Amino acid sequence: MFDRDLSRREAMKLAVATGGATALSACLSEADEPVPRGTAPDELPVGQHRWNDFLARDDAGNHELPRHHVFLSLELDDGVPTDDDRAAVASAMATLDRAYEWSHQGLLSSLAYTPAYFARFDADLKYPLPEPRRLSAFETPEFDHQDALLHLASDRPDALLEAEEALFGDRETMNGRAVDDPLAGVFSVVNRRTGFIGAGMPAERQGEVKGIPSGGPVPEDSPLFMGFMAGFRRNQATESAVTIDEGSFAGGTTKHLATIRQRLDDWYGEQGFDERVMEMFSPRHAERGLVEGAGANLGDFSGVDDEIVDTIREQARDYGRVGHAQKAARANRDSEGAPLLLRRHVESTDDGEASLHFPTLQTRIESFEAVREAMNGADLTDIPTIRQRVNNGILEYIFVKRRGNYLVPPRPLRALPTPTGDAD
């Protein structure tokens, strides 16, 4: 139960992470404004991942994600889904679209499917979707082999929790609309992850979790635990660039979701601000004083340009370390220099740990895997000061707990698609 003396802010902060009817009741009692209603599914973008036109932007034009997120791993009963199952999922998702406006103040969503789901069918999947795997020699993640992933996002905890309860709990309505076919009639929730992002939110939570040293080192203006902003618009792929452009699943995309534990005692205890800038961006960023505070002064571009990337070995020798962003950028560009990945990561305090849920969107999972290989920096460890996890970007401070690969079908196919994209 929520303590009556908790402030409104504290109640809202706890609600999404806690979940359930009690949390929803606390949110609904604190809500000041009605949640805006949505529209028919056919009036929304074909791509479930096409959120950008509905997102707020900061002063530099960077897209700002909703503040609260829930990731629900879903499992079907044994066997191949039936037409009745498909109709029920279509009904539930259409009700979700109609109940909540596609916006920060309403609810954004996507329903994606794993290789394990498509393996239920006799036919081969008509789009490449590899099983998740280890992407470095030093990680030991668990893999998401459930059938599906439902991602819900909103600035409104009440909308988020009401939708979750209506789809999988005992609530019969969402935002005043009757739910005739809840997803609980077809899917079971086997894993629930929650996330948040926004200036002040990590600082507000830093004293409550493992992985953050005492003393409140996370800056108030940072949207992430590591103290810097991310998601600069010019370092992100466009939604069109990550959209599948032909075949059965045209209009959709692929998603990789990693859950990453953070251990930041040494990040804040042993590294000064310049050292953190070096390891997050590049040594040249620190030398040139390019980053102020959380990095909002960078505008819509991280500053990791061709010169920063091309001189990575020279910088490693001169400064004894390399940057996370400069390593990853080596693989995150197409032949014309445009980014390949669209990252929508959020922080988390699940299980009482400082952690990160890291969804990326791309046309093919192989693009993400290549970026991760570049981020590992194994090719730089011949330089004496660069070790596999020391002086090598941020690898010393992050630990991958889970990985999953997903196909995010276009909206008309989001209800239990077949491997061919046709009616079963």
N, C-alpha and C positions, 0 to 999 in steps of 0.2 A: 504493500500500500504506500501511497505517496504521503509524506508528512505534510500536514496542513500549513505548517510554517514555511515550507519551501516557497521561494519566490516563483513568479510565473516563469522566469527564465530558467531556473533550476528544474522546474517541473517539465518544461518542454525539452530540456537537454537530456533528461533521463528517459523520457517517454519512448523515443524511437529505439534506443538501445535496449530498453526493457521489453517493449512490445506487449501484446495481449490486451484484453478488454479493460483492465484497470488503467493501463497507460493511456488507452484511447479515451476513457472517461475523463482522465485528468486533462487531456488535450482539449476535448470538446468543451469542458467547463471553462477553459481559459481562452477559447477562440473569440476574437472580437468581431470578425467579419465573416460572412458566408463565403464558402468556397465556390468560385465560378463554375458554372455548368459547362460541359463539353459539347461535342457535336457528333454527327454520324461518322463512322470509320472512313467512309469513302470521301469525306471532306478533309481528311488528314493526309500527310505525306505518305506515299507508297512505301518509302523506306522507314522502318521503325526507328532507325538510328538518326533520322534527320531532325535533330533537335535544334540546330543552331539558329534557325529563323525565329525560334520561340524563346531563346535565351536572352537574358540581360547581357549588356556589355559594360566593361569598365571604361574609364576615360580614354584609354588607348585603343579601344575597339576589341579587346580580348573578350571572348565569350566566357561568361560566368555560369558555372553549373549550379543547379539547385543546392540548397544547403544541406538537405537530408536525403539519405539513400538507404534502400533496403535491397539486398540481393537474396533471393529465395531459390535454393536448389530443389528441384522437383523430380519426383519419381513416379512412373506409371506402375500399375499392376502388371503382372506377367503377360506376355503376348503382344500381338500387334494391335494398335489402337483401332477401334471400330468407327463406323460412320457416326454412331450415336455419340461416341467420345468426341469426335471432331466437331460435331454440331454443338456440344455443350461448351467446349473451349471457345469456339467462335462466339457463342452467345455471351459468355462471361467477359471476354475481351471487348466485345462491342458495347456491353453495359459499362465497362470501365471508361471507354472513350466518351460515351454520352454523359457519364456522371461527372467527369472532371475535365475542365479546360486543359488543353495541351499547353501548359505554361508553368512558370515558377509558382504561381499562386494556385494552380490546379495540380496536375500530376502528369509527368512524363513517364513513359514505360517502354519496355521491349521484352519480347519473349523469344528466347534463342534455344537451340537444340545441339546436343553433343553427338559425337560419333557413335556413342553407345546407343542413343535413341535410334539413329538410322540403321544400326545393325540389327534391329528387331525385324526389319523387312527382308524379303528375299532379293529384291532388286538392289543394285549398287547405287550409291549416292552420285548424282550427276553434278557434283562440284567437289573439288578437293578439300577435305577436312581431316587432317591427321589427328591421331590420338595425342593427347598431351604427353610430354616427356621432359626429362631433366634437360636443362639448358645451360648448365655449367657443371664442371667436375666437382664442385664443392657444395652443391645443393642437394637436399633430400626431401623434395616436396611430396605431399599426397596429391593424388590426381582426382579431378572431378569427373566421375563416370556416371553421374546421375543422368536423367533423360533431358532435363531442360533447366533453364535459368530465367527467372522473372526478375527484371530490374525495375524498381519503382523509385522515382525521384521527385522531390517537391521542396519548396520553402516552408510548406505547411505540414507540421507533424500530424495535425489532426486529419488532413486528407490522406497522408501516407498510411497511417495506422487504420483509419476507417476502411480504406480500400483493402488492406491486408486482411483485416477481420472479416469483411464481407466475402472475400474470395476464399478464405480458408478457415474462418471461425464460425461463430453462431449468429453473426449479424445478418439480417435479411435485406438491408438496404445499404446503398452507398450514395452519399450526397442526395438523399431523397428518392433515389431510383431503386426499384425492386430488383433484386438479384435472383433471377429465376434459375440460373444454372451456375453455381459457384464452381471454381476450379477444383475445390475439394472433392467434387464428385468424380474427378478423373485423376488428379495428381495428389500425392502426399508431399509435404514439405519435409525434407531430410536434412537441410542445413539452412540456417538463417544468418546472414551477415549484414552488418549495418555500417554506414559511413557518414561523414560530414565534411564540408569544406567551406571555408570563408574566413576572412580576417577576424581574429579574436577567438575563434572557436577552438583551435588547438591550445592557445595559451590558457583559455578558460578551463580546459580539461587536463592540463599537464600534471597537476598535482595528484591525480586520481589513478594513474596507471604506471605499470612497470615499463622501464625503458627510457624514462625521462629523468635526468638527475634532479636532485633537490635544488631549490633556489629559484625556480621559475625562469629557466633560461630561454624558453620559446618566446620570441618577440610578439607583442600584442598585435602588430600589424601583419603578421604572417598568416597565410591561409593553410599552411602545412607545418607539421611538427619540426621539420628540419630547418625552418626559419626563412625559406625563400619561396617566392611564388613560382608557378609553372604554368604551362598551357599558353605560352605566348602565341598569338594568332599566326604569325609568320613562320613559326616552328611547328605548326600543326598542319596535317593534311586537311584538305577541304573534304566535306561530306561527299561531294561528287567523286573525288579521287579515291575514296575507299568503297565506293558503291560498285557492286558487280554489274557489269554492263551488258552481258548477254547470257543466254542459256535459261534453264528452268527457273533459276533463282535471281534473275535480273532484277535490280532494284533493292536487293538485300546487301549484306556484308558479312564478314566474319568477325568474331570477337575472341580475344584471349583475355582471360581473367586470372590474375595472380593475386594471392594474398601474401603480404610481406610483413614480417615482424621487424620492428625497429629497436635497436639498442644504441641510445644516443648519449650515454655517459661520456665516452671519449670524444664524441663529436663536439659536445659543448665544454667538456672538462679539459681536454688536451689541445683542442684546436681553437685558435683565435679567429676573429671574423675573417681576416684575409686568407687564412688556411682553409676555412670553410668555403669561401668563394672559389679558391683554387680547385678544391675537390668537387664542388658542385658544378661549376661552369668551366673554368680553365685557369691555369696560372697567369696568363696574360690579362685576364679580367681583373685579377687582384693587382698586378703590376700597374695597370693603367687606371685603377680606381673606377672601374665601369659600374660597379654594383653599389647602390646605397640602400641600406636597410634590407627589406625583403625583396627588393629588386623592381619595384614599381617604376623607378626612373628609367628602366630599360624600354618602356613603352610596349610595343607589340612584337619585339624581336629580342631573343636572348643574347644577341651579340656573338653567337657562335657562327662565325662566317667562314669562308673558304680558307682564309689565312690561319685562323685559329685551328681548323681541322688539319690542314696540310702540314703544319709545323708541330704536330703533336709529339713526335719523337724528340725534336729539338727542345721543346718545352720540358719534356720528361727529364732530359739530361741536365738542363739548366736549373730546373726548380725542384727536381727530385720527386715530382708527383704529376698526375694528370687529372683532368676533370671528367666528371660523369657525362655532362652534356656534350663535350667535344668528342669523347669516345663514341657515344651512341650516334652522333650526327654522321659518322663515317659511313654508316649503312642505311641511314634514314633519309635517303634522297634518291629520286629517280634520275634518269639521264639528263633531265633539264634542271635538276637542282631542287625540285619541289619535294616536300616531305611526303613520306609514304604512310605514316601512322597518325591516327587521330586518338589522342590519349585523353581519358576522362577519369583520372584517378582521384580518390577521396581518402581522407584519413579515417581511422577507426580506433575505438577503445574496446572492441570485442574481447572477451575473456580477460579484461583488466590489463591489456597490453597496448602499448603504442604500436599501431600497425597501419597498413596501407592496403586498400583494395585498388588494384591497378587494371582497369579494363582498357584495352586498346582495340581500335577498329582498323581494319585493313582489308584489301580485296582477298589476300591470301595469308594464311597463318605463317607461311614461310618468310614473309616480310618481317613479321615481329621476331621470329627466331633469329634472323640475320642481325637485327638491331641488338638483340640480347647478346649474341656472340661478340659483336663489336664492343658492347658495354663491358663484357668480361675482361677485355684488355689483355688476354693471354699472350697476344703477339708483342706486347710491350715489356714482358717480364724478363727479357734478356738485358734490359737496362738495370744495373745493380740496385737502384733504390726502389724500383717498382716490383712489388711482390703481387701474388695473385689477389690478395685482399687488403693489402696495405699500400698506401699512397696511390691507390688505383681507383680514383673516383670515390664513390660512396659505398663500395662493396663491403668495407669493414663494418658497416653499421646496419646492413639490411640482410634479412634471412628469409628465403622463400618458403612458405608453409604449404601453399596449395597452388596448383595450376589447372586450368581447364580451357578447352577449345570449343568454340560454338559457331554454328551457322545461324545468323540472324535473318530469317527469310523476309521477303517483302510482306507488307501487311495482309494482302489477300491470301497468303499461304501460312500465316503465323499459327493457325490452329491445327497442330499435329500434321505437318506436311509429310508427304511420301518422299522417298529418295529421288523420284523423278520429277517432283513438282506437279504431278497430275493427280486427279481424283483417284482414290484407291479402287 
